[in-house]
Amino acid sequence: MMESIHKIFKIGNGPSSSHTMGPKKAAEIFKGKNPDADSFRVTLYGSLAATGKGHLTDVAITEALKPQSVEIIWKPEMALSFHPNGMLFESVRGGQIASDWIIFSVGGGDLSNEDTPVVEDENIYKMNTMTEILKWSQKTGKSFWEYVEDTEGKEIWSFLDHVWEIMQKGVERGLEAEGLLPGGLSLQRKASSYYTKGKSYRDSLASRAAIYSYALATSEENACGGVIVTAPTCGSSGVLPGVLYHLKKKHEFRDSKITKALATAALIGNIVKKNASVSGAQVGCQGEVGVACSMAAAAATQLFGGSTAQIEYAAEMGLEHHLGLTCDPVCGLVQVPCIERNAFAAVRALDACSFAMLSDGKHLVGFDKVVQTMKQTGNDLPSLYKETSTGGLAKFI
């Protein structure tokens, strides 16, 4: 069964759901089980070790395990079989290893291993594929957001109200902030200047500049460790807020409409997460920015009155046209090419929405097929293109 949308929209500090949020959560759990430890030792494997310093993995773990001292061991050359983001936690008492725990940060801030699947009591959706949900929709006459409400209960709306509030605050903070992004690449924030320059443009150019600036604003906040919402990850957190903030400002959609669109977006992300992955270390950036684009395209199409078939078509295009996208962060930072990718994916999501709205919703390749293709493509990608900073742009810059 598919998990609650609470697991797609996590609120926390960036810059990475898999490399910051997940390890921090794991450290907190391990410390809770070993309160009397004299110190801790944590070994990071694979992608976590390769790009962990740029993603502040060691900082997140050390902060969570305070006040005890922590030894971090980096093993980027060694990837454990279950998932590329492996961690070995060890507690030390009296100079001896008292306990140990191997756990994996599997994307979106979630943890799992062979003995501990993602928390089962939050797996509540009985239909796990787009094909099943579309058939249900055609039979009942209900839309995607209504499936979320039927499954999660009406209390889901207060949660989504809070998610939307945090998303808006992230955009607004990012539009105000200026200066260098941390990490040593000497990159200036762009959101504020893009927003200001965009006001001098007209029509479609003005809209495009606004979308860029809103997506950049959240992504830059994430890169600085600000509070954002995973959608579905930290590294892709600018796409959905960028699109929805633009639609609120430009087209005056009410917040109540936007929260329903958020429910649909989360359902799209859930389907991908259940049947493939949203982890850049597992399937590349197609699983992060590609899925975010798909979620945003679906949300926008719903807001503009699209049918469930048109919403599915927009979601399919958003993911299809990111197939094969590699995860190759320069210096292991969620900055280049990640931030610009968020801005371009936001615009592409609205293009997918427009294309789908012009159609009758009929098309050859269904969403589920694209999800399967994305998973297979991710499996086929060499590890150097999956958040290890050993290939692609990261190798040549």
C-alpha positions, 0 to 999 in steps of 0.5 A: 500500500502507498504511504500518507502524503505526510511523507511526501511533504516534510517540513525541515531544513535543507539542503538535502532530504536524503543527505541532511534530513534522513541522516539527522533523523537516523542519528536522533533515533540511534541516540534515543536507543543509546542514551548512555553512550560515551561517544558515537562513531558513524560510517557513511557509505557511497553517495552519502560519503561522496557528497556528504560534506557539501550536503552538511551530512556530518553537521546534521549527524553531529548536531543530533548526537550532541553532547557526545563526541562523534567520529565520522568515517567516510567511505565513498568507494564502498556502497552497500547493496540495499541502497547507495545512502548507507550509514553504520551507527556505533555507540561506544561505552567504556572504550568498546562498541556497545551497539550498532545499526545499519540504516539507509536514507532512501530519499525524501527524508525516509529511512529503511533497511532489510529489517525496517521497511518504511513505517507500515502504519502510514501506508494507507492508500489501497490503490498504488498505480495511476491506472487503478486510480483513473479507473476508480475516478471514472467509476466514481466521478471523483478527482484525485484530491477527493481520493486523498480526502477519502483516504486521509480524512478531512484533517488532511486539509489543515496539514496542507494549509500548513504546507502551503503556508511554509512554501509561501514563506520560503518563496518570500524569504528567498525573494528578499534575501541577497548575498552569497550562497554558502559552500565555496562556489562564490555564487550570488543569490539570483531570485531577488534580482530576477524578480526585480528585473522581471517587473520591467518586462511585459506579458509572457516574459514577465510571467516567465521571469516571475516563475523563475524568481519564485522557484529560485527563491525556494531553491536558494533558501534550501541551499542555505539550510532554510526551512522548506518543504520536500516536494518530493525532496529538498533538492527539488523543493523549488518547483512546486512552490514556484508554480503555485505561488505564480498561479496565486499571484497571476491568476488569483487562485484561492488558497483552498483551491491550491491546497486541493492541487497540493493533494493531487501533486502529493498523490503523483509523487507518492505513485512514483515513490511507491513504484520507482524512487525519488532518490537522486542517489538511486535513480538520478535527478529524474527522480527529484526534479523530474518528479517535482515537475510532474507534481507541479504539472498535475497541480497546475492542470487541476487548477485550470479545470483539467479533467483527470485524464488531462491531469494524468497527461500533464504529469506524464509529460512532466516526468517523461521529458526529464527521463535520464536526467543525471544527478551530478552536483558540483562540489557535492552542493545542492547548487549547480546545476540543481537550483537552475534545474528547479527554475526550468522545471517550473516553467516546463511544468506549466508548458506540460499543463498548457499542452495537456489542456489543449488535448482531450487527455488521450495519449500513447504512453501512460504515466505508469509506463513512464514511472517504470521507464524512469526506474529502469533508466535509473538502474541503468545509469552508472553510479557516477551519475547518481549523486556521487559528484564523480561524473557529469558537470561535477567532474569537469567543473 
